Amino acid sequence: MNFVEVSVEGVESPEWLDRLQHFCLEALRRMGKTGWEVSLLLCDDKFIHDLNSRFRGIDAPTDVLSFPQSPGQDPIPLEEEETTPFVAGDIVISLDSLAQNAVDFGVDKDEELKRLVLHGLLHLAGMDHPSNEPEEEMLIYQERVLQDLAQERIL
């Protein structure tokens, strides 16, 4: 069984937090993860800008940050089931950047939120992408899971 805690910082608490939590749990299930504990924080650009500056040395806001709680641990294969509790880490999503991404990429906010959540989860699973090119293995997998979860609605 997985556990996802959703909280907010610097933004009003949206009415859809329960659906966001449900989506995260469903995404973890689809990724074959059990026993995972994940914290998901929704914030504004100001808050994530500070985090991005402090932890990545980038003086700008971003859409999503992931903070694995087991740095240096070997990546967990996506097909392997976990049997013991695993504190995977924290995901931070800027609702300001999410809204701008939706406009820039021509997608609805619900789809973009799901994409950012999946992106964060995949980073917690040890995946990475040297570029943002669509042929990156992580991004291909992200879009495949996004398609599998297309019927799930958050917003």
QUIVEN-V219443 format. One record per pair of residues at least 4 apart in sequence whose C-alpha atoms are under 8 Angstrom apart, sorted by sequence separation. I is the first residue (numbers start at 1). J is the second residue. D is the distance in whole Angstrom. If there is no record, write none. Layout:
BEGIN
{{I,J,D} {I,J,D}}
END
This chain:
BEGIN
{{8,12,7} {13,17,8} {16,20,6} {17,21,6} {18,22,6} {19,23,6} {20,24,6} {21,25,6} {22,26,6} {23,27,6} {24,28,6} {25,29,6} {26,30,6} {27,31,6} {28,32,6} {29,33,6} {43,47,6} {44,48,7} {45,49,6} {46,50,6} {47,51,7} {48,52,6} {49,53,6} {50,54,6} {51,55,6} {52,56,5} {53,57,5} {54,58,8} {76,80,7} {82,86,8} {94,98,6} {95,99,6} {96,100,6} {97,101,6} {98,102,6} {99,103,7} {100,104,6} {101,105,6} {102,106,6} {103,107,7} {107,111,7} {108,112,6} {109,113,6} {110,114,6} {111,115,6} {112,116,6} {113,117,6} {114,118,6} {115,119,6} {116,120,6} {117,121,6} {118,122,6} {119,123,6} {120,124,6} {121,125,6} {122,126,7} {123,127,5} {132,136,7} {135,139,7} {136,140,6} {137,141,6} {138,142,6} {139,143,6} {140,144,6} {141,145,6} {142,146,6} {143,147,6} {144,148,6} {145,149,6} {146,150,6} {8,13,6} {28,33,5} {29,34,7} {43,48,7} {51,56,8} {52,57,6} {53,58,5} {93,98,8} {102,107,5} {103,108,8} {107,112,7} {122,127,6} {123,128,6} {131,136,7} {134,139,6} {135,140,6} {7,13,8} {28,34,7} {52,58,6} {53,59,5} {102,108,6} {122,128,8} {130,136,8} {133,139,8} {134,140,7} {52,59,7} {53,60,7} {102,109,5} {129,136,6} {132,139,8} {52,60,7} {129,137,7} {50,59,8} {52,61,7} {129,138,6} {49,59,7} {52,62,7} {99,109,6} {102,112,6} {128,138,6} {129,139,7} {6,17,7} {49,60,5} {50,61,8} {98,109,7} {101,112,7} {127,138,6} {49,61,4} {48,61,6} {49,62,7} {52,65,8} {6,20,8} {48,62,7} {98,112,7} {6,21,7} {46,61,7} {48,63,8} {98,113,7} {5,21,7} {45,61,5} {122,138,7} {4,21,6} {45,62,7} {48,65,8} {70,87,8} {69,87,6} {70,88,7} {69,88,6} {70,89,8} {4,24,7} {68,88,6} {69,89,5} {119,139,8} {122,142,8} {4,25,7} {68,89,4} {69,90,8} {3,25,7} {67,89,6} {68,90,6} {2,25,7} {66,89,7} {67,90,5} {93,116,7} {119,142,7} {66,90,6} {67,91,6} {93,117,8} {118,142,6} {66,91,5} {2,28,8} {65,91,6} {66,92,6} {91,117,8} {64,91,7} {65,92,5} {115,142,7} {118,145,8} {64,92,6} {65,93,7} {115,143,8} {118,146,7} {64,93,5} {91,120,6} {63,93,6} {64,94,6} {91,121,8} {2,33,8} {11,42,7} {63,94,5} {115,146,7} {2,34,5} {3,35,7} {7,39,8} {9,41,7} {11,43,6} {62,94,7} {63,95,8} {114,146,7} {1,34,5} {2,35,5} {3,36,6} {4,37,6} {5,38,6} {6,39,6} {7,40,6} {8,41,5} {9,42,6} {10,43,6} {11,44,6} {63,96,8} {1,35,5} {2,36,5} {3,37,5} {4,38,5} {5,39,5} {6,40,5} {7,41,5} {8,42,5} {9,43,5} {10,44,6} {63,97,5} {90,124,8} {1,36,7} {2,37,6} {3,38,6} {4,39,6} {5,40,6} {6,41,6} {7,42,6} {8,43,6} {9,44,7} {62,97,7} {63,98,6} {89,124,6} {4,40,7} {6,42,8} {61,97,8} {88,124,6} {10,47,7} {88,125,8} {9,47,8} {114,154,8} {110,153,7} {48,92,7} {110,154,6} {33,78,7} {48,93,8} {110,155,5} {32,78,6} {36,82,8} {48,94,6} {109,155,8} {31,78,6} {32,79,6} {33,80,7} {34,81,6} {35,82,6} {78,125,7} {31,79,7} {32,80,6} {33,81,5} {34,82,5} {35,83,6} {37,85,7} {77,125,8} {32,81,6} {33,82,6} {34,83,6} {35,84,6} {36,85,6} {37,86,6} {38,87,7} {41,90,8} {43,92,7} {45,94,6} {76,125,6} {34,84,8} {35,85,4} {36,86,5} {37,87,5} {38,88,6} {39,89,6} {40,90,6} {41,91,6} {42,92,6} {43,93,6} {44,94,5} {45,95,7} {75,125,6} {76,126,6} {34,85,8} {35,86,6} {36,87,6} {37,88,6} {38,89,5} {39,90,5} {40,91,5} {41,92,5} {42,93,5} {43,94,5} {44,95,6} {45,96,6} {75,126,4} {36,88,6} {37,89,7} {38,90,6} {39,91,6} {40,92,6} {41,93,6} {42,94,6} {43,95,6} {44,96,6} {45,97,7} {64,116,6} {74,126,7} {75,127,7} {38,91,8} {40,93,8} {42,95,7} {43,96,8} {44,97,8} {63,116,7} {66,120,5} {64,119,8} {65,120,7} {66,121,8} {68,123,8} {64,120,7} {68,124,5} {66,123,6} {67,124,7} {66,124,7} {23,114,8} {27,118,7} {24,117,7} {28,121,8} {24,118,8} {31,145,8} {30,145,7} {27,145,8} {27,149,7} {23,152,7} {23,153,8} {23,154,7} {19,153,7} {20,154,5} {19,154,5} {19,155,8} {16,154,6} {16,155,6}}
END
